[in-house]
Amino acid sequence: MRFNKHMIDLLREIRRRVPSHQKPAIKLANPELISELYDAFEQSRDSICKVLIREFIEQNRSLDDPLYDVNASGKMVFDQLQKTNKNKDDRPKRVYRGQIIEA
């Protein structure tokens, strides 16, 4: 697997931002790194973390030999993740006494 400096910096920042239960799986030595990043992308509520993961995967695709064949996996394709992320209502919501209130 090949990593450039930008990808290593991105992975350090991603690892710093993900929840503690996901940190052991996000390492440069992990052969299932891209799969773990997809899981972190789906579970993350941090928009900055999602942008960093998206940028890391785009950098991975730009290399001659990508780390992970996205189409051969059972996971969603990254383009689909981008579309589903845009379709969500981005306005913050609060719950007050069981009722959802637009903030």
C-alpha positions in Angstrom: 0.0 0.0 0.0 1.2 3.4 -0.9 0.5 6.6 1.1 1.6 10.1 0.4 2.2 12.7 3.1 -1.1 14.3 2.6 -2.9 11.0 3.2 -1.0 10.3 6.3 -1.9 13.7 7.7 -5.5 13.2 6.8 -5.5 9.8 8.5 -4.0 11.3 11.7 -6.7 14.0 11.8 -9.5 11.4 11.1 -8.2 9.2 13.8 -8.2 12.2 16.2 -11.8 13.0 15.4 -13.5 9.5 15.4 -15.0 8.1 18.6 -12.7 6.1 20.8 -14.2 2.7 19.9 -13.3 3.2 16.2 -9.7 4.4 16.8 -8.0 0.9 17.0 -9.3 0.0 13.6 -8.1 3.2 11.8 -4.4 2.6 11.4 -2.1 2.6 8.4 -1.2 -1.0 8.9 -4.8 -2.2 8.8 -5.6 -3.9 5.4 -9.3 -3.2 5.9 -8.7 0.5 6.4 -11.0 1.8 3.6 -13.8 -0.5 4.9 -13.4 0.9 8.4 -13.4 4.5 7.0 -16.7 3.8 5.2 -18.2 2.6 8.5 -16.8 5.7 10.3 -18.3 7.9 7.6 -21.7 6.3 7.9 -21.7 6.6 11.7 -20.1 10.0 12.1 -22.1 13.1 12.9 -19.1 15.4 12.6 -19.2 17.1 9.3 -15.5 17.9 9.3 -14.7 14.2 9.9 -16.9 13.3 6.9 -15.1 15.8 4.7 -11.7 14.4 5.8 -12.8 10.8 5.1 -14.1 11.8 1.7 -10.8 13.5 0.9 -8.8 10.5 2.0 -10.8 8.2 -0.2 -10.5 10.5 -3.2 -6.8 10.6 -2.7 -6.8 6.8 -2.5 -8.6 6.6 -5.8 -6.2 9.0 -7.5 -3.3 6.6 -6.8 -2.4 4.1 -9.5 -3.1 1.1 -7.2 -6.0 1.9 -4.9 -6.1 0.3 -1.5 -9.6 -1.2 -1.9 -11.8 -2.0 -4.8 -14.9 -0.2 -3.9 -17.2 -1.8 -6.5 -16.3 -5.3 -5.5 -17.2 -4.8 -1.8 -20.6 -5.1 -0.3 -20.4 -1.5 0.8 -22.1 1.5 -0.8 -20.1 3.3 -3.4 -18.6 6.6 -2.2 -20.6 8.6 -4.8 -23.8 7.2 -3.2 -22.6 8.2 0.2 -22.2 11.8 -1.1 -25.7 11.8 -2.5 -27.3 10.4 0.7 -25.4 13.0 2.8 -26.7 15.9 0.6 -30.3 14.6 0.8 -30.5 14.8 4.5 -32.1 17.8 6.2 -29.1 19.8 7.5 -31.0 22.0 9.8 -30.2 21.3 13.5 -33.0 19.8 15.5 -33.7 19.7 19.2 -36.0 17.4 21.2 -38.0 19.1 23.9 -40.3 16.9 26.0 -40.4 14.3 23.3 -41.2 16.8 20.5 -38.8 17.6 17.7 -38.2 21.3 17.5 -36.5 23.0 14.6 -33.6 25.2 15.9 
